[in-house]
Amino acid sequence: MSLKIVVLVKQVPDTHNVTGDAMKPDGTVNRAALPAITNPEDLNALEEALKIKTALSGTTITAITLGPPGAVKTLKEALYRGVDDAVLVTDPKFAASDTLATSYALKCAIEKVGAYDLIFCGRQAIDGDTAQVGPQIAEKLNLNQISCITEVIETTPKSITVRRSLEDGYEIVKSNLPALLTVTGDANEPRPPSAKRVMMYKNIENKCEPSNESYMHPDMGNICSHIKQWSATDINADLNLCGLAGSPTKVKQIESVVLAARDTKQIANNETEIKALINELIQEHIIG
Ligand SMILES: Cc1cc2nc3c(=O)[nH]c(=O)nc-3n(C[C@H](O)[C@H](O)[C@H](O)COP(=O)(O)OP(=O)(O)OC[C@H]3O[C@@H](n4cnc5c(N)ncnc54)[C@H](O)[C@@H]3O)c2cc1C
């Protein structure tokens, strides 16, 4: 009894380490000033997939990322942790994609991977923060989707049972396979890279490391057996649905908002005062 799993991993700027030069004068993110990391919740998604791989022998995991050539580092992180194959979807034609165009390109890549039982995504990326890409892919592939998963309870060849968080609690949901799942940071503690696998994939690292952020020439695609490189043509993408052409979102203005606390309020550590504060915050529409 084995499953075919796809995990979507995104390379993001590390927004936990924002410095003074994190924004450019035009208000866009200065990616060069921020270290690139794998989106934290994608590591939680990967961890759930790896646990299923351990439990169901013969299960295989393919990691996919869409991004510039440097995003290959995120795929290596996934290989070091235990995935079997990795795909870098990269092409200048994907530049300036909004979530609709991003989910379209990833959907095309998943279709090219072929048969799958489960698709795991993080709930949301720390740079875009929309939490739209997973659900959009599920819609495009006409799949069951379960979002905000905090625990995978049981996986069988035909179904998966999970716990998902709600605003005021949780629910247990069972779905037939195939299904797409988005995983939260509460689900697990992602495992570190395995030293053995780092050694195993050392040569791949040397072969696949692009020397700069320019796009690799298509002839360089599939240069190593564990990291494939696919262009828009490779995944049979309709160019009208890719990049800027496929992105209906228009950014009208970008503002840098600085929140300045004007006054502070101290409350006693008792239930009455805490409840009163919560009510106040709800009435002020700060929470709720
Ligand atoms: C008009 C517009 C133009 C944009 N132009 C650019 C641009 O030029 N360059 C740029 O870098 N960004 C650009 N973006 C941002 C880009 O659209 C988002 O980063 C992307 O769509 C993912 O959305 P998100 O970060 O909100 O992901 P979420 O929906 O929060 O991510 C949820 C999950 O989906 C998966 N996922 C998301 N994106 C990827 C990915 N790329 N690869 C693999 N898995 C993924 C991950 O598992 C992730 O945890 C633009 C956005 C807009 C609105």
The ligand as an ORCA input file, in Angstrom:
! r2SCAN-3c Opt
* xyz 0 1
  C       0.228     41.791     -9.322
  C       1.205     40.888     -8.634
  C       2.473     40.741     -9.176
  C       3.384     39.911     -8.556
  N       4.609     39.825     -9.102
  C       5.526     39.063     -8.510
  C       6.843     38.969     -9.044
  O       7.169     39.587    -10.062
  N       7.761     38.184     -8.397
  C       7.405     37.499     -7.262
  O       8.252     36.776     -6.719
  N       6.165     37.554     -6.751
  C       5.217     38.324     -7.327
  N       3.994     38.402     -6.787
  C       3.684     37.601     -5.602
  C       3.182     36.242     -6.045
  O       1.977     36.361     -6.703
  C       2.932     35.356     -4.839
  O       4.148     35.263     -4.139
  C       2.502     33.984     -5.269
  O       1.347     34.036     -6.059
  C       2.163     33.107     -4.098
  O       1.174     33.703     -3.328
  P       1.380     33.744     -1.788
  O       2.783     34.116     -1.502
  O       0.309     34.555     -1.189
  O       1.201     32.191     -1.434
  P       0.162     31.480     -0.491
  O      -1.123     31.294     -1.188
  O       0.128     32.164      0.845
  O       0.934     30.071     -0.401
  C       0.285     28.893      0.041
  C       1.142     27.715     -0.300
  O       1.147     27.508     -1.720
  C       2.403     26.983     -2.131
  N       3.050     27.938     -3.006
  C       2.795     29.241     -3.188
  N       3.604     29.774     -4.108
  C       4.416     28.762     -4.517
  C       5.486     28.680     -5.445
  N       5.923     29.736     -6.150
  N       6.098     27.475     -5.621
  C       5.702     26.386     -4.914
  N       4.694     26.418     -4.020
  C       4.069     27.593     -3.833
  C       3.230     26.784     -0.857
  O       3.022     25.477     -0.377
  C       2.609     27.820      0.076
  O       2.810     27.521      1.437
  C       3.044     39.206     -7.373
  C       1.770     39.364     -6.842
  C       0.882     40.195     -7.444
  C      -0.473     40.350     -6.820
*
